């Protein structure tokens, strides 16, 4: 059977590489001094599209160091969780994990408080990396993080603090809002009651509020016990069905279950699924409020992996999201229906949420200027593909275009990477601290099927013209999120 574009794109690489003095076509702007890092699943045991979920698998970080108009190096490294360390014949790294949750850290990587942090969600703690992407160990922010963390924190541009909403099936019907100081210590935690045990992948932040997405993808005990022998799976499934999403589960019980799950697992899985009986709603929590301060607004069933940005327009809260009609309804490739960019307006006065389509072409990985998190924005960027074969499934196409959405003018410009070239998420890097909103470059990895290698592409955010291509000696598999980490002053 010929592998699909998805299977080819997500196929893992087998070797860690270090390359220096990378070739460049075009130019690397002189002001770029730092690292572009991106992470994704790269299962050490290989990828079976019939059994393995695209979102699972050991995490691998890919990074490029830019300085003085040059591309100094490229590195790719597995994140050394305990299992990865043992598989590589290495001693596990130090650091306490949460409730035995030491699974694939593969979803996001960013810099904060002098640390490079590899992130995942669902109850697992971050892993700290060195500047050269070697693993330091599990990170609990100097003992201030009591549980797991999120894959999608958002930085307040005024304070430099990271705001997060984390979820974990063992917390019962709660998610956790936290604030991490610019110095790297948790200063605030609020437990928020939700409808059960949802996968809350992302959230939004405004000047005054935290916007929660309590949507019908929830923990599924059947998937959590898949692969276990019947004598173990049946009572385990029964127990989980009675308590998950209702009451907290003691950490020792979770740790034992995690160990059994890893021992008997028959493939790479994600224990969350579409739940048609779970109401979809948006929550508004005051940033300085307590657990009882959240207000909920019902919406039609859907799923949101990623929001672009949010802000307050008087008393109305505006949130730009990529909306999926359905998610995790079956199979190892997620998504049913076309993911489109929408603008949601949450009106506390009327108690309603209006949802307007901004762009109906299939797209994902929306990003905006990070200096405007929680503030009114004009531009947003995403990657996608033309409508055509494969559009009914989120990842079953080569995302060969980069979109620039002008949300004030209501227009969208397109940059094409060309046939056989597939782009991952692109991030915006301003030309200077006081540059205009789209004055800077967009950067991200682009894979060329013809050469079997990838480039770090630099695109002018104003004109969408290519500025430079940093040529890598290897392929960067399709992955998830990345960020630009400026060099320390």
ZATOR-999436 format. One record per residue (C-alpha): x, y, z; chain. Coordinates in pm, 1 decimal, padded with zeros to 6 digits. Layout:
<rs>
       east      north         up   torro
          X          Y          Z       A
...
</rs>
This chain:
<rs>
       east      north         up   torro
    00000.0    00000.0    00000.0       A
    00136.6    00344.5   -00093.7       A
    00166.8    00566.4    00217.0       A
   -00044.8    00882.5    00224.4       A
    00101.4    01230.0    00243.7       A
    00017.6    01229.1    00612.6       A
    00201.9    00906.0    00678.4       A
    00506.6    01022.6    00481.6       A
    00512.0    01359.6    00655.8       A
    00489.0    01214.1    01005.3       A
    00730.2    00926.6    00946.2       A
    01000.5    00960.3    01214.4       A
    01366.2    01027.5    01151.4       A
    01603.2    00774.7    01305.8       A
    01913.2    00977.1    01386.9       A
    02011.9    01285.1    01585.4       A
    02213.9    01530.3    01375.9       A
    02433.8    01833.0    01433.5       A
    02524.5    02046.5    01130.6       A
    02710.0    02378.9    01128.1       A
    02748.1    02669.9    00883.1       A
    02425.8    02594.2    00698.5       A
    02380.3    02700.7    00337.9       A
    02139.9    02989.3    00278.0       A
    01955.9    03099.8   -00034.1       A
    01867.7    03468.8   -00005.3       A
    01950.5    03635.8    00324.0       A
    01911.5    03596.4    00698.7       A
    01818.8    03940.0    00840.0       A
    02094.9    04076.8    01061.6       A
    01859.8    04151.5    01350.8       A
    01776.6    03781.7    01398.4       A
    01986.6    03666.4    01692.0       A
    01848.7    03355.3    01857.0       A
    01706.4    03010.0    01796.2       A
    01402.7    02886.5    01608.3       A
    01291.4    02564.4    01778.2       A
    01001.9    02335.1    01695.6       A
    00887.3    02001.2    01836.4       A
    00675.1    01708.9    01724.3       A
    00619.7    01335.0    01767.0       A
    00906.1    01115.7    01650.8       A
    00840.3    00765.6    01789.7       A
    01159.3    00571.8    01846.9       A
    00987.5    00245.8    01757.5       A
    00858.7    00371.9    01424.3       A
    00510.6    00476.5    01316.2       A
    00230.0    00237.0    01217.7       A
   -00053.5    00438.0    01057.8       A
   -00299.2    00156.0    01119.5       A
   -00238.4    00140.2    01495.5       A
   -00063.2    00457.9    01606.5       A
   -00220.2    00796.8    01665.4       A
   -00064.7    01092.6    01486.4       A
   -00054.4    01292.2    01809.3       A
    00143.0    01033.7    02006.3       A
    00508.9    00939.3    01997.4       A
    00834.5    01041.0    02161.1       A
    00910.6    01410.6    02123.5       A
    01193.7    01542.0    01908.1       A
    01306.4    01904.9    01900.1       A
    01452.7    02062.6    01585.0       A
    01640.3    02391.3    01616.5       A
    01834.2    02641.6    01404.8       A
    02067.3    02906.3    01550.7       A
    02071.0    03238.5    01360.3       A
    02320.7    03517.9    01429.0       A
    02491.7    03794.2    01233.7       A
    02321.6    03706.0    00904.8       A
    02434.5    03341.2    00930.2       A
    02273.3    03009.1    01013.8       A
    02526.8    02873.4    01262.1       A
    02382.4    02531.0    01334.5       A
    02097.2    02284.5    01310.6       A
    02030.7    02024.1    01580.0       A
    01760.9    01764.1    01637.3       A
    01732.1    01583.7    01970.0       A
    01485.4    01347.0    02133.9       A
    01345.7    01474.4    02463.3       A
    01489.9    01231.9    02716.1       A
    01190.1    01107.6    02910.2       A
    01277.4    00800.0    03117.2       A
    01171.7    00554.8    02843.4       A
    01365.5    00742.5    02574.1       A
    01674.7    00758.6    02794.4       A
    01663.6    00385.5    02857.5       A
    01606.5    00308.8    02489.2       A
    01918.1    00511.9    02405.7       A
    02120.5    00334.5    02672.4       A
    02142.1    00645.0    02888.8       A
    02069.6    00713.2    03253.2       A
    01727.7    00882.6    03305.8       A
    01750.7    01254.5    03372.5       A
    01673.6    01397.1    03716.2       A
    01348.5    01569.9    03805.6       A
    01018.0    01455.5    03957.5       A
    00732.2    01371.9    03724.9       A
    00366.8    01412.8    03819.4       A
    00160.4    01104.2    03911.0       A
    00375.8    00874.1    03701.4       A
    00293.2    01077.5    03391.2       A
    00621.0    01065.7    03199.0       A
    00498.3    01023.0    02846.3       A
    00587.2    01177.3    02512.0       A
    00673.8    01545.1    02555.4       A
    00606.8    01646.2    02195.1       A
    00370.1    01941.8    02156.6       A
    00536.5    02280.7    02211.8       A
    00875.5    02429.8    02291.9       A
    00948.6    02783.9    02409.1       A
    01182.7    02997.0    02614.9       A
    01097.4    03142.7    02955.6       A
    01301.6    03275.8    03248.9       A
    01626.2    03160.4    03090.3       A
    01498.0    02807.2    03036.1       A
    01409.3    02623.6    02716.3       A
    01094.7    02425.1    02794.0       A
    00951.3    02129.0    02602.7       A
    00578.6    02101.4    02674.2       A
    00294.6    01855.1    02650.1       A
   -00039.0    01834.9    02830.7       A
   -00276.1    01593.7    03001.2       A
   -00090.1    01574.4    03334.5       A
    00275.2    01567.5    03229.0       A
    00528.8    01824.5    03346.5       A
    00755.3    02020.4    03112.5       A
    01108.9    01908.3    03039.8       A
    01390.4    02161.4    03051.8       A
    01644.5    02164.9    02766.7       A
    01980.1    02334.7    02725.7       A
    02039.3    02598.7    02458.4       A
    02181.3    02314.7    02244.1       A
    01859.3    02112.4    02297.3       A
    02006.4    01851.1    02529.0       A
    01767.2    01734.6    02802.3       A
    01818.4    01861.9    03157.5       A
    01517.5    01687.5    03314.2       A
    01156.1    01725.3    03424.8       A
    01077.7    02077.2    03544.6       A
    00839.5    02179.5    03825.3       A
    00941.8    02546.7    03825.6       A
    01159.5    02521.0    04137.2       A
    00900.5    02317.6    04325.2       A
    00610.4    02560.0    04267.1       A
    00417.7    02349.3    04009.7       A
    00201.9    02097.7    04202.1       A
    00082.1    01894.6    03903.1       A
    00111.2    01881.5    03526.3       A
    00117.3    02173.5    03285.0       A
   -00025.1    02279.1    02951.4       A
    00117.0    02273.7    02599.3       A
   -00021.3    02622.9    02531.1       A
    00070.6    02889.4    02784.7       A
    00032.4    03249.5    02672.5       A
    00265.0    03532.8    02773.9       A
    00125.5    03864.4    02894.7       A
    00328.8    04119.9    02696.1       A
    00319.6    04372.7    02980.3       A
    00427.9    04156.0    03272.1       A
    00615.8    03877.8    03091.9       A
    00417.7    03620.8    03292.2       A
    00298.9    03294.8    03139.3       A
   -00070.5    03220.2    03187.8       A
   -00180.2    02858.8    03152.4       A
   -00488.1    02638.0    03167.6       A
   -00393.6    02275.2    03235.8       A
   -00611.2    01963.4    03231.7       A
   -00565.8    01611.4    03370.6       A
   -00816.8    01326.8    03394.8       A
   -00709.7    01258.5    03755.5       A
   -00829.7    01599.7    03873.6       A
   -01195.9    01507.2    03843.4       A
   -01419.0    01776.3    03696.6       A
   -01156.0    02049.0    03727.3       A
   -00899.3    02225.9    03514.3       A
   -00629.4    02448.4    03658.3       A
   -00555.3    02809.8    03571.9       A
   -00205.7    02918.0    03673.4       A
    00027.1    03216.1    03639.7       A
    00403.8    03169.8    03608.0       A
    00610.2    03476.4    03692.1       A
    00871.8    03623.7    03460.1       A
    01127.6    03476.0    03701.1       A
    00987.1    03125.8    03646.6       A
    00783.5    03048.0    03960.8       A
    00410.8    02974.8    03991.4       A
    00245.9    03259.7    04184.0       A
   -00124.5    03182.8    04134.9       A
   -00340.7    02870.8    04088.4       A
   -00718.2    02859.0    04048.6       A
   -00914.3    02534.1    04016.1       A
   -01203.7    02577.5    03773.0       A
   -01497.0    02335.3    03765.7       A
   -01586.9    02204.2    03418.2       A
   -01843.6    01959.6    03283.5       A
   -01632.2    01645.9    03315.0       A
   -01283.8    01557.2    03193.5       A
   -01231.7    01748.4    02867.3       A
   -00920.9    01783.7    02653.4       A
   -00867.6    02159.2    02689.3       A
   -00579.7    02198.9    02445.6       A
   -00575.1    02579.5    02430.9       A
   -00738.5    02884.6    02587.2       A
   -00737.6    03258.2    02522.0       A
   -00628.4    03557.1    02726.1       A
   -00747.8    03918.1    02727.6       A
   -00653.7    04216.1    02943.4       A
   -00905.6    04115.3    03208.5       A
   -01022.4    03762.2    03134.3       A
   -00927.1    03399.5    03071.3       A
   -01135.8    03235.2    02797.6       A
   -01196.6    02860.9    02841.5       A
   -01307.2    02609.0    02578.0       A
   -01504.6    02327.8    02747.3       A
   -01579.2    02115.0    02440.5       A
   -01695.0    01758.1    02364.8       A
   -01361.6    01577.3    02345.3       A
   -01326.3    01394.3    02676.8       A
   -01122.9    01123.2    02847.5       A
   -01235.7    00778.9    02727.1       A
   -01170.7    00483.6    02964.0       A
   -01205.7    00239.1    02673.1       A
   -00908.5    00396.4    02496.3       A
   -00711.6    00427.7    02819.4       A
   -00734.3    00050.6    02878.1       A
   -00690.3   -00058.0    02517.3       A
   -00422.6   -00324.0    02482.7       A
   -00452.0   -00446.8    02840.7       A
   -00546.9   -00810.1    02901.3       A
   -00920.2   -00857.2    02954.6       A
   -00884.1   -00950.6    03322.4       A
   -00716.4   -00614.2    03383.1       A
   -00893.3   -00393.4    03128.0       A
   -01249.4   -00470.1    03238.9       A
   -01217.3   -00366.4    03605.9       A
   -00991.7   -00076.4    03511.3       A
   -01244.0    00053.2    03260.5       A
   -01526.0    00013.4    03510.8       A
   -01337.8    00206.1    03778.2       A
   -01236.7    00487.2    03543.5       A
   -01591.9    00519.5    03407.4       A
   -01725.9    00571.6    03759.1       A
   -01478.9    00834.1    03875.8       A
   -01322.1    01017.3    03580.7       A
   -01464.6    01364.6    03543.1       A
   -01637.6    01344.9    03879.9       A
   -01389.2    01316.4    04166.2       A
   -01009.1    01341.7    04193.6       A
   -00810.6    01016.8    04175.8       A
   -00521.1    00966.2    04421.2       A
   -00183.0    01009.6    04255.6       A
   -00050.4    00664.8    04357.7       A
   -00345.4    00500.8    04181.1       A
   -00279.7    00706.3    03868.6       A
    00090.6    00626.7    03876.9       A
    00015.1    00252.8    03895.6       A
   -00235.3    00280.6    03610.4       A
    00016.0    00474.0    03401.5       A
    00276.2    00201.9    03455.4       A
    00031.2   -00072.2    03358.2       A
   -00081.0    00124.4    03053.1       A
    00275.5    00164.7    02929.0       A
    00348.2   -00204.4    02991.7       A
    00049.3   -00340.6    02802.8       A
    00001.0   -00073.4    02536.5       A
   -00027.5   -00220.3    02186.8       A
    00036.2    00108.4    02004.8       A
    00071.6    00483.2    02035.0       A
   -00265.3    00613.1    02147.0       A
   -00446.2    00917.2    02284.8       A
   -00716.2    00835.4    02545.6       A
   -00955.6    01112.2    02439.6       A
   -01250.9    01087.6    02201.8       A
   -01548.4    01279.6    02065.6       A
   -01832.8    01270.1    02319.4       A
   -02166.3    01369.3    02158.9       A
   -02336.5    01382.9    02499.9       A
   -02098.8    01646.4    02637.3       A
   -02228.4    02007.3    02605.8       A
   -02003.0    02257.6    02427.7       A
   -01950.2    02592.1    02597.1       A
   -01715.3    02887.8    02635.4       A
   -01616.3    03011.5    02980.6       A
   -01513.2    03362.2    03086.4       A
   -01305.0    03380.3    03405.2       A
   -01180.2    03714.6    03543.5       A
   -00800.2    03701.8    03561.7       A
   -00809.8    03811.4    03924.7       A
   -01121.3    03609.9    04013.1       A
   -01170.4    03290.6    04208.4       A
   -01302.4    02952.0    04104.3       A
   -01662.5    03064.4    04135.9       A
   -01617.8    03363.5    03906.6       A
   -01641.1    03184.2    03571.9       A
   -01945.7    03243.8    03350.7       A
   -02039.8    02988.7    03084.4       A
   -02194.5    03040.4    02738.3       A
   -02335.4    02749.3    02539.4       A
   -02237.8    02696.1    02173.2       A
   -02303.5    02433.7    01906.4       A
   -02083.6    02119.2    01929.6       A
   -01736.9    02170.2    01780.1       A
   -01372.1    02151.6    01877.0       A
   -01097.6    02412.7    01898.7       A
   -00733.4    02312.9    01909.0       A
   -00599.3    02664.6    01867.1       A
   -00704.2    03023.7    01907.8       A
   -00529.2    03303.7    01721.3       A
   -00581.5    03580.9    01978.1       A
   -00851.8    03749.5    02183.8       A
   -00932.1    04099.7    02305.2       A
   -01206.5    04305.4    02466.0       A
   -01428.1    04531.2    02255.2       A
   -01607.7    04719.8    02529.6       A
   -01791.3    04451.8    02726.6       A
   -01783.2    04205.8    02435.7       A
   -01496.6    03956.6    02414.7       A
   -01365.3    03883.2    02064.7       A
   -01190.1    03549.8    02009.2       A
   -01046.0    03429.5    01676.6       A
   -01025.4    03049.8    01657.5       A
   -00987.1    02765.5    01411.5       A
   -01309.9    02568.1    01452.8       A
   -01338.2    02195.3    01378.5       A
   -01688.3    02048.6    01334.0       A
   -01581.1    01726.3    01510.9       A
   -01261.7    01574.0    01649.7       A
   -01133.3    01229.3    01758.3       A
   -01446.4    01054.0    01637.2       A
   -01248.2    00747.9    01524.4       A
   -00929.1    00635.4    01356.7       A
   -00568.5    00739.1    01399.4       A
   -00596.0    01054.1    01184.2       A
   -00794.3    01317.8    01378.2       A
   -01063.8    01542.2    01243.5       A
   -01392.2    01524.3    01056.3       A
   -01494.7    01818.1    00841.1       A
   -01309.2    02130.8    00736.2       A
   -01129.7    02342.0    01000.1       A
   -01203.1    02709.0    00927.9       A
   -01104.9    03041.5    01081.4       A
   -01390.9    03198.4    01276.5       A
   -01443.0    03508.6    01489.3       A
   -01643.7    03448.1    01804.3       A
   -01800.8    03737.4    01994.8       A
   -01893.6    03655.8    02353.2       A
   -02158.4    03901.1    02474.7       A
   -02217.9    03885.7    02851.1       A
   -02518.3    04118.1    02821.6       A
   -02713.9    03888.2    02590.7       A
   -02558.6    03565.6    02716.0       A
   -02483.3    03459.8    02360.4       A
   -02184.5    03375.6    02143.1       A
   -02200.0    03474.1    01776.6       A
   -01976.4    03282.6    01537.8       A
   -01876.8    03429.6    01200.9       A
   -01657.8    03260.3    00941.5       A
   -01351.2    03468.2    00853.9       A
   -01199.5    03226.7    00600.9       A
   -01357.3    02895.0    00500.2       A
   -01048.0    02732.3    00351.8       A
   -00908.4    02440.9    00556.5       A
   -00630.0    02567.7    00782.1       A
   -00463.4    02527.9    01119.0       A
   -00182.2    02654.7    01344.1       A
   -00305.4    03016.7    01369.3       A
   -00052.6    03265.2    01508.0       A
   -00043.1    03640.2    01566.9       A
    00211.2    03897.7    01681.5       A
    00292.9    03783.3    02037.8       A
    00334.7    04146.4    02145.9       A
   -00044.0    04176.2    02111.0       A
   -00157.6    03879.1    02318.1       A
   -00486.4    03986.0    02476.1       A
   -00493.7    04312.1    02279.0       A
   -00671.1    04412.0    01958.8       A
   -00486.5    04263.5    01661.4       A
   -00518.6    04321.2    01289.8       A
   -00319.3    04036.6    01135.2       A
   -00312.7    03661.4    01181.6       A
   -00124.0    03382.2    01005.9       A
   -00205.3    03015.7    00946.8       A
   -00111.2    02729.9    00715.7       A
   -00346.7    02527.7    00504.4       A
   -00420.4    02388.4    00160.5       A
   -00643.1    02448.3   -00137.0       A
   -00978.9    02274.9   -00129.6       A
   -00958.6    01943.4   -00305.4       A
   -00866.2    01583.6   -00238.0       A
   -00825.8    01513.1    00130.0       A
   -00990.6    01830.0    00258.2       A
   -01232.8    01630.2    00473.2       A
   -00954.2    01530.5    00710.1       A
   -00745.0    01776.8    00905.0       A
   -00400.2    01643.5    00828.3       A
   -00454.5    01442.5    00509.5       A
   -00308.9    01702.5    00275.4       A
    00017.6    01880.0    00217.4       A
   -00021.1    02230.5    00367.8       A
    00145.0    02411.0    00079.1       A
    00025.8    02763.9    00153.5       A
    00075.9    03028.4    00418.9       A
   -00220.6    03257.4    00486.0       A
   -00200.0    03616.9    00605.8       A
   -00538.8    03732.8    00733.0       A
   -00608.3    04107.0    00749.0       A
   -00892.3    04102.3    01000.0       A
   -00957.2    04475.6    00968.8       A
   -00986.7    04478.6    00590.3       A
   -01148.1    04134.2    00569.4       A
   -00892.9    04006.9    00316.1       A
   -00650.2    03716.7    00302.5       A
   -00320.1    03703.0    00115.1       A
   -00150.9    03375.8    00023.3       A
    00212.6    03269.0   -00008.9       A
    00268.7    02944.0   -00198.8       A
    00562.7    02720.8   -00125.3       A
    00515.7    02524.7   -00447.2       A
    00418.9    02172.3   -00548.7       A
    00554.2    01903.6   -00321.6       A
    00657.8    02150.9   -00051.7       A
    00472.5    02127.4    00280.0       A
    00483.9    02388.4    00556.2       A
    00438.7    02349.8    00927.9       A
    00342.2    02623.6    01171.2       A
    00489.0    02969.0    01101.2       A
    00563.6    03223.1    01374.0       A
    00599.8    03600.1    01348.8       A
    00921.3    03769.5    01464.0       A
    00911.9    04152.3    01469.7       A
    01198.5    04350.4    01317.1       A
    01238.3    04537.1    01648.4       A
    01053.5    04583.3    01974.3       A
    00865.5    04886.5    01840.3       A
    00811.1    04760.7    01483.6       A
    00464.8    04772.2    01325.5       A
    00237.6    04472.5    01371.7       A
    00341.9    04302.4    01046.5       A
    00692.0    04450.3    01019.6       A
    00916.4    04148.5    01049.8       A
    00951.6    03793.8    00923.0       A
    00749.8    03475.8    00940.9       A
    00956.1    03162.1    00996.4       A
    00887.0    02791.7    00987.0       A
    01002.3    02461.3    00844.3       A
    00910.5    02358.6    00489.2       A
    00964.4    02003.6    00364.7       A
    01053.9    01938.9    00000.1       A
    00932.7    01596.3   -00111.4       A
    01159.0    01603.0   -00417.4       A
    01481.3    01634.7   -00216.3       A
    01364.7    01463.6    00102.3       A
    01502.9    01756.0    00302.0       A
    01364.2    02059.7    00478.2       A
    01435.2    02432.7    00485.8       A
    01381.8    02696.4    00748.8       A
    01188.3    02950.5    00542.5       A
    01197.6    03323.4    00621.9       A
    00908.1    03517.4    00468.1       A
    00852.0    03894.1    00478.4       A
    00533.2    03937.9    00683.2       A
    00427.7    04253.3    00496.6       A
    00476.3    04137.8    00138.0       A
    00478.1    03755.7    00180.8       A
    00790.3    03741.1   -00035.7       A
    01062.4    03493.3    00050.3       A
    01353.9    03657.0    00232.7       A
    01573.1    03351.9    00277.2       A
    01584.6    02972.6    00291.4       A
    01814.7    02800.5    00538.6       A
    01886.9    02458.7    00391.2       A
    01892.6    02171.7    00639.8       A
    02079.8    01848.6    00574.6       A
    01782.7    01632.0    00678.3       A
    01404.8    01611.5    00675.7       A
    01208.7    01767.2    00961.0       A
    00896.0    01552.6    01005.8       A
    00555.4    01714.1    01023.0       A
    00512.9    01829.3    01379.8       A
    00340.6    02068.7    01609.0       A
    00448.8    02396.2    01763.6       A
    00761.0    02605.6    01774.1       A
    00881.8    02948.2    01874.6       A
    01156.8    03199.6    01821.4       A
    01376.1    03228.7    02133.2       A
    01587.9    03548.1    02120.3       A
    01942.2    03532.3    02253.0       A
    01987.9    03667.8    02603.2       A
    02094.1    04036.0    02605.5       A
</rs>
